[in-house]
Amino acid sequence: MLVNFLYTLRRYGVPVSIKELLVLLEAMDANLAFGRVDDFYLLARTCMVKDEQYYDRFDRAFAAYFKEVEKLEDIVDALIPDDWVKAEFLKQLSDEERARVQSVGGLDELIRRFKERLEEQKERHQGGSKWIGTGGTSPFGNSGYHPGGIRVGGESRNRSASKVWERREFRNLDDNVEIGTRNIKVALRKLRAFARTGAATELDLDDTIRSTAANAGLLDIRTVPERHNAVKVLLFFDVGGSMDPYVRVCEELFSACRSQFKHLEYFYFHNFVYERVWRDNRRRYNESTLLMDLLHRYPSDYKVIFIGDASMGPYEIFSRFGSVEQMNEEPGSAWMQRITEYFPKLVWLNPVPESAWQYTQSIGLTRDLVQGRMYPLTLDGLSEAIRYLAK
């Protein structure tokens, strides 16, 4: 049975192997889930999904595979007495939900009335307070309201029925959806590398217990430096002109980086990097930083990320005085060569769709200058870039 479940997960894009299936089977042999589909859902997701970005795909695959799960209820009814099932069902309800069921005469009365309506009703019904349908106040149906009803099909709007299935709470984690701050954070986590440096301010419980025992019970408190993400990141953002349509995604990337990395520095440039960059776009002409100073200030173990569309005239890359912002004594290509030689871990994220790169000459030239390490600013592209930086 579960072999087909494995193939369903693969068909929906969830990367699972036989190893995960065997872990699930071992968990079921240990009776970690029995008799409730919800319990099996949580157990299966825990055993078979290795990355939270696949939670939504798992939900869709699970719903597709168990779409006829109601057929299993016939088997359960034959094996388990009704009183047991009803008692177990009522245990799952909160006091408020039990009160709602009692308000319509109790669970037996609710089920009895539901069966009667099914026998009496001969056509689809919408609105009203009696028949099984949509948008009304009958206790049976969907998309309406009744405080203690049974939802039949559809999607609940008021979340007032006793049970709601297929909620799909994780759709915004899927790596195929539009990039956003939450998705970027998930990808950036793979770049983290934790270390303990600085003053010893955090209690080391294990060492304290060990040293206290060795000290004949006399308390001996031991501390260690706080554990933090030791990865250091240097960001360079292209701003203005052709980058204006990508301001939002750049803001999301910047916000995600600031929340993930303690050692983060950022600077701006326009079109291509030259001898000067800046921190404040409003003061770019008055307060800038020499790029050569950055090469002396930050050690080579910084991870460098350029974010830009690389769309400009080729002369802006290879010509002296080619910049539209400043009188650059040296071409931008010379400065990029210095940067790539000093920082071995460098990538360029491009918000332009990868399928369109071939139509802009400067994108190909920039890609060559960064030694092919240009990635599209999508979740897949960001993940590939992070994997390279984390090596």
C-alpha positions as CSV (number, residue, x, y, z in Angstrom):
1,M,0.0,0.0,0.0
2,L,2.6,2.6,1.0
3,V,4.8,1.8,-2.0
4,N,2.2,3.6,-4.1
5,F,2.2,6.4,-1.6
6,L,6.0,6.7,-2.1
7,Y,5.5,7.0,-5.9
8,T,2.7,9.6,-5.4
9,L,5.1,11.8,-3.4
10,R,7.7,11.5,-6.1
11,R,5.1,12.4,-8.7
12,Y,4.3,15.6,-6.8
13,G,8.0,16.5,-6.6
14,V,8.8,15.5,-3.0
15,P,12.3,13.9,-3.0
16,V,11.8,10.7,-1.0
17,S,13.7,7.4,-1.1
18,I,13.2,3.8,0.1
19,K,15.1,4.8,3.3
20,E,12.3,7.3,4.3
21,L,9.6,4.7,3.5
22,L,11.4,2.1,5.8
23,V,11.6,4.7,8.6
24,L,7.8,5.3,8.2
25,L,7.1,1.5,8.3
26,E,9.2,1.1,11.5
27,A,7.3,4.0,13.1
28,M,4.0,2.4,12.3
29,D,5.2,-1.0,13.6
30,A,5.9,0.9,16.9
31,N,2.3,2.1,16.9
32,L,3.3,5.8,16.7
33,A,0.1,6.3,14.6
34,F,-3.0,4.2,14.6
35,G,-6.6,4.6,13.8
36,R,-6.5,8.3,12.8
37,V,-5.6,9.7,9.4
38,D,-4.4,13.0,11.0
39,D,-1.9,11.1,13.1
40,F,-0.7,9.2,10.1
41,Y,-0.4,12.5,8.2
42,L,1.9,14.0,10.8
43,L,3.9,10.8,11.2
44,A,4.4,10.4,7.4
45,R,5.4,14.1,7.0
46,T,7.9,13.8,9.8
47,C,9.5,10.6,8.4
48,M,9.4,11.4,4.7
49,V,9.9,15.2,4.2
50,K,13.5,16.3,4.8
51,D,13.1,20.0,4.0
52,E,10.2,22.2,5.0
53,Q,10.0,23.8,1.5
54,Y,8.3,20.5,0.4
55,Y,5.5,20.6,3.0
56,D,3.0,22.0,0.5
57,R,3.9,19.4,-2.1
58,F,3.5,16.7,0.5
59,D,0.0,18.1,1.5
60,R,-1.1,17.9,-2.1
61,A,0.3,14.4,-2.6
62,F,-1.3,13.2,0.6
63,A,-4.7,14.6,-0.4
64,A,-4.5,13.0,-3.8
65,Y,-3.5,9.6,-2.5
66,F,-6.1,9.5,0.2
67,K,-8.9,11.1,-1.8
68,E,-11.0,8.0,-1.3
69,V,-10.1,7.7,2.4
70,E,-13.8,7.6,3.2
71,K,-13.9,4.1,1.9
72,L,-11.7,3.1,4.9
73,E,-14.5,4.3,7.2
74,D,-16.6,1.4,6.1
75,I,-13.9,-1.0,7.3
76,V,-13.6,0.9,10.6
77,D,-17.3,0.8,11.1
78,A,-17.3,-3.0,10.7
79,L,-14.5,-3.5,13.2
80,I,-15.2,-0.9,15.9
81,P,-18.6,-0.3,17.7
82,D,-20.4,2.9,17.0
83,D,-20.2,3.9,20.7
84,W,-16.4,3.7,20.7
85,V,-16.2,5.8,17.6
86,K,-18.5,8.5,18.9
87,A,-16.8,8.6,22.3
88,E,-13.4,9.0,20.6
89,F,-14.8,11.7,18.3
90,L,-16.1,13.7,21.2
91,K,-12.8,13.5,22.9
92,Q,-11.2,15.4,20.1
93,L,-13.6,18.3,20.5
94,S,-13.0,21.3,22.7
95,D,-15.6,22.3,25.3
96,E,-16.9,25.0,23.0
97,E,-17.2,22.6,20.1
98,R,-19.0,20.0,22.3
99,A,-21.4,22.8,23.3
100,R,-22.1,23.6,19.7
101,V,-22.9,19.9,18.9
102,Q,-25.2,19.8,22.0
103,S,-27.0,23.0,20.8
104,V,-28.5,21.0,17.9
105,G,-29.5,18.0,20.0
106,G,-26.3,16.1,20.4
107,L,-24.1,14.0,18.0
108,D,-26.7,11.3,17.4
109,E,-29.3,13.8,16.5
110,L,-27.0,15.7,14.2
111,I,-26.1,12.5,12.3
112,R,-29.8,11.4,12.2
113,R,-30.9,14.7,10.7
114,F,-28.0,14.6,8.3
115,K,-29.1,11.2,7.0
116,E,-32.7,12.4,6.7
117,R,-31.7,15.4,4.6
118,L,-29.7,13.2,2.3
119,E,-32.7,11.0,1.7
120,E,-35.1,13.9,1.2
121,Q,-33.0,16.2,-0.9
122,K,-33.1,15.5,-4.6
123,E,-31.2,18.5,-6.1
124,R,-28.4,21.0,-5.4
125,H,-29.4,23.8,-3.0
126,Q,-27.8,27.1,-2.2
127,G,-28.6,29.4,0.8
128,G,-31.3,28.8,3.3
129,S,-31.4,27.1,6.7
130,K,-32.6,23.6,6.0
131,W,-31.1,21.7,3.0
132,I,-27.6,20.5,2.4
133,G,-25.9,23.1,0.2
134,T,-23.7,26.2,0.1
135,G,-23.8,29.6,1.5
136,G,-26.6,29.1,4.0
137,T,-27.1,28.6,7.7
138,S,-28.1,24.9,7.6
139,P,-25.9,22.7,9.8
140,F,-25.0,20.6,6.7
141,G,-23.0,21.9,3.6
142,N,-20.2,24.3,3.1
143,S,-19.4,28.0,2.6
144,G,-22.1,29.1,4.9
145,Y,-22.4,29.3,8.7
146,H,-23.7,27.1,11.5
147,P,-21.9,26.8,14.9
148,G,-22.2,23.0,15.1
149,G,-22.5,21.7,11.7
150,I,-21.1,19.1,9.3
151,R,-19.2,20.4,6.3
152,V,-20.0,18.6,3.1
153,G,-17.4,19.3,0.3
154,G,-16.1,22.7,-0.6
155,E,-13.9,24.9,1.4
156,S,-14.8,26.3,4.8
157,R,-15.0,30.1,5.1
158,N,-16.0,30.5,8.7
159,R,-13.9,27.6,10.1
160,S,-16.8,26.7,12.3
161,A,-17.3,23.0,11.4
162,S,-16.0,20.3,13.7
163,K,-13.4,19.1,11.2
164,V,-11.6,20.7,8.3
165,W,-9.3,18.8,5.9
166,E,-6.7,19.8,3.4
167,R,-5.8,23.1,4.9
168,R,-2.5,23.4,3.1
169,E,-0.8,25.8,5.5
170,F,2.6,25.5,3.9
171,R,2.0,26.6,0.3
172,N,4.2,29.7,0.8
173,L,7.2,27.5,1.5
174,D,7.2,25.7,-1.8
175,D,10.3,26.5,-3.9
176,N,8.2,26.8,-7.0
177,V,6.2,29.8,-5.8
178,E,7.1,33.4,-6.1
179,I,10.2,34.4,-4.1
180,G,9.5,36.1,-0.8
181,T,11.2,37.0,2.5
182,R,10.1,33.7,4.1
183,N,11.3,31.6,1.2
184,I,14.6,33.5,1.1
185,K,15.2,32.8,4.8
186,V,14.7,29.1,4.3
187,A,17.3,29.1,1.5
188,L,19.8,31.3,3.4
189,R,19.8,28.9,6.4
190,K,21.9,26.5,4.5
191,L,24.8,29.1,4.5
192,R,24.9,29.3,8.3
193,A,27.9,28.0,10.2
194,F,27.7,28.3,14.0
195,A,30.6,28.9,16.3
196,R,31.3,30.1,19.8
197,T,33.4,33.2,20.1
198,G,33.7,36.2,22.4
199,A,33.1,36.5,26.1
200,A,31.8,33.4,28.1
201,T,28.3,34.6,29.0
202,E,26.2,31.5,28.4
203,L,25.7,28.7,31.0
204,D,27.3,25.4,30.1
205,L,24.9,23.1,32.0
206,D,26.7,19.8,31.2
207,D,30.1,21.1,32.2
208,T,28.7,22.7,35.3
209,I,27.2,19.4,36.4
210,R,30.4,17.6,35.7
211,S,32.6,20.0,37.5
212,T,30.3,20.3,40.5
213,A,30.3,16.5,40.8
214,A,34.1,16.5,40.6
215,N,34.2,19.2,43.3
216,A,32.4,17.0,45.9
217,G,29.0,18.7,45.3
218,L,30.3,22.3,45.7
219,L,28.7,24.3,43.0
220,D,31.1,25.2,40.2
221,I,29.4,27.2,37.5
222,R,30.9,27.0,34.0
223,T,30.1,29.3,31.1
224,V,30.9,29.3,27.3
225,P,30.7,32.0,24.7
226,E,27.3,32.5,23.0
227,R,26.7,30.3,19.9
228,H,26.1,32.4,16.8
229,N,26.3,32.3,13.1
230,A,29.9,32.9,12.2
231,V,29.4,33.3,8.4
232,K,30.4,36.8,7.2
233,V,28.5,38.2,4.2
234,L,29.3,41.2,1.9
235,L,26.4,42.4,-0.3
236,F,26.6,44.7,-3.3
237,F,23.2,46.0,-4.6
238,D,22.8,47.5,-8.1
239,V,20.3,50.4,-7.7
240,G,18.4,52.7,-10.1
241,G,17.6,52.6,-13.8
242,S,16.8,49.1,-15.0
243,M,16.8,47.8,-11.4
244,D,13.7,49.8,-10.4
245,P,11.3,46.9,-11.3
246,Y,13.2,44.6,-8.9
247,V,13.2,46.9,-5.8
248,R,10.7,44.7,-4.0
249,V,12.6,41.4,-4.4
250,C,15.9,43.1,-3.4
251,E,14.3,44.5,-0.3
252,E,13.1,41.0,0.6
253,L,16.5,39.6,0.1
254,F,18.1,42.3,2.1
255,S,15.6,41.9,5.0
256,A,16.2,38.1,5.0
257,C,20.0,38.5,5.0
258,R,19.9,41.0,7.9
259,S,17.8,38.5,10.0
260,Q,20.1,35.5,9.2
261,F,23.6,36.9,9.5
262,K,25.3,38.7,12.3
263,H,28.3,39.7,10.3
264,L,26.7,41.5,7.3
265,E,28.0,44.5,5.4
266,Y,26.3,46.0,2.3
267,F,27.0,48.6,-0.3
268,Y,25.4,50.0,-3.4
269,F,26.6,50.5,-7.0
270,H,25.0,51.5,-10.3
271,N,25.1,49.1,-13.3
272,F,28.7,48.0,-12.6
273,V,31.2,48.2,-9.8
274,Y,34.0,50.8,-10.1
275,E,36.5,52.4,-7.7
276,R,33.7,53.8,-5.4
277,V,30.6,52.3,-3.8
278,W,28.2,53.8,-1.2
279,R,26.0,53.1,1.8
280,D,23.4,55.8,1.4
281,N,21.8,56.4,-2.0
282,R,20.7,59.9,-1.0
283,R,24.3,60.8,-0.3
284,R,26.0,58.8,-3.0
285,Y,27.8,61.8,-4.5
286,N,29.0,63.1,-1.1
287,E,29.7,60.0,1.0
288,S,31.2,57.1,-0.9
289,T,33.7,54.4,0.0
290,L,36.7,53.5,-2.0
291,L,36.5,49.9,-3.2
292,M,40.2,49.4,-2.6
293,D,39.6,50.3,1.1
294,L,37.0,47.5,1.3
295,L,39.6,45.0,-0.1
296,H,41.9,46.0,2.8
297,R,39.1,46.3,5.5
298,Y,37.3,42.9,5.0
299,P,39.2,39.6,5.1
300,S,39.0,37.2,2.2
301,D,36.7,34.7,4.1
302,Y,33.7,37.0,3.5
303,K,31.0,35.5,1.2
304,V,30.4,38.1,-1.5
305,I,27.0,38.4,-3.2
306,F,26.3,40.8,-6.1
307,I,22.6,41.5,-6.9
308,G,22.0,43.2,-10.2
309,D,20.5,42.8,-13.7
310,A,23.9,43.2,-15.4
311,S,22.0,45.1,-18.2
312,M,24.0,48.0,-19.6
313,G,26.2,49.0,-22.5
314,P,29.3,46.8,-22.9
315,Y,31.5,50.0,-22.8
316,E,30.3,50.5,-19.1
317,I,32.2,47.3,-18.3
318,F,35.4,47.5,-20.4
319,S,36.0,51.3,-21.0
320,R,37.8,53.9,-19.0
321,F,35.3,56.6,-18.1
322,G,32.5,54.2,-19.2
323,S,30.5,54.7,-16.0
324,V,27.4,56.9,-16.2
325,E,27.8,57.8,-12.5
326,Q,31.5,58.7,-12.1
327,M,34.7,59.3,-14.0
328,N,36.3,55.9,-13.5
329,E,40.0,55.9,-14.2
330,E,40.0,52.1,-14.6
331,P,37.3,50.0,-16.4
332,G,34.8,48.1,-14.2
333,S,36.2,44.8,-15.5
334,A,39.5,45.5,-13.8
335,W,37.8,46.1,-10.5
336,M,35.7,43.0,-10.8
337,Q,38.9,41.0,-11.5
338,R,40.4,42.3,-8.3
339,I,37.3,41.4,-6.3
340,T,37.1,37.9,-7.7
341,E,40.8,37.2,-7.0
342,Y,40.5,38.5,-3.4
343,F,37.2,36.9,-2.5
344,P,37.2,33.2,-3.6
345,K,33.5,32.8,-2.6
346,L,31.6,35.2,-4.8
347,V,28.3,34.9,-6.7
348,W,26.1,37.2,-8.8
349,L,22.3,37.0,-8.4
350,N,20.4,38.2,-11.5
351,P,16.7,39.1,-11.2
352,V,16.3,38.9,-15.0
353,P,14.8,35.5,-16.0
354,E,17.6,33.2,-17.1
355,S,15.8,32.5,-20.4
356,A,16.4,36.1,-21.4
357,W,20.1,36.3,-20.5
358,Q,21.2,35.4,-24.0
359,Y,19.6,38.5,-25.5
360,T,21.7,41.0,-23.5
361,Q,25.4,41.1,-24.3
362,S,26.4,42.7,-21.0
363,I,24.9,39.8,-19.0
364,G,27.1,37.3,-20.8
365,L,30.2,39.6,-20.3
366,T,29.4,39.9,-16.6
367,R,28.9,36.2,-16.2
368,D,32.3,35.6,-17.7
369,L,33.9,38.1,-15.3
370,V,32.5,36.3,-12.3
371,Q,33.7,33.0,-13.7
372,G,30.3,31.6,-14.5
373,R,29.0,32.1,-11.0
374,M,25.8,34.0,-12.0
375,Y,22.5,32.6,-10.8
376,P,18.9,33.7,-11.4
377,L,17.3,35.4,-8.4
378,T,14.7,32.7,-7.9
379,L,14.5,30.2,-5.1
380,D,16.2,27.5,-7.1
381,G,18.9,29.9,-8.2
382,L,19.4,31.2,-4.7
383,S,19.7,27.7,-3.4
384,E,22.3,26.8,-6.0
385,A,24.3,30.0,-5.1
386,I,24.1,29.2,-1.4
387,R,25.3,25.7,-2.0
388,Y,28.4,27.1,-3.8
389,L,29.1,29.6,-1.1
390,A,28.7,27.0,1.6
391,K,31.3,24.6,0.1
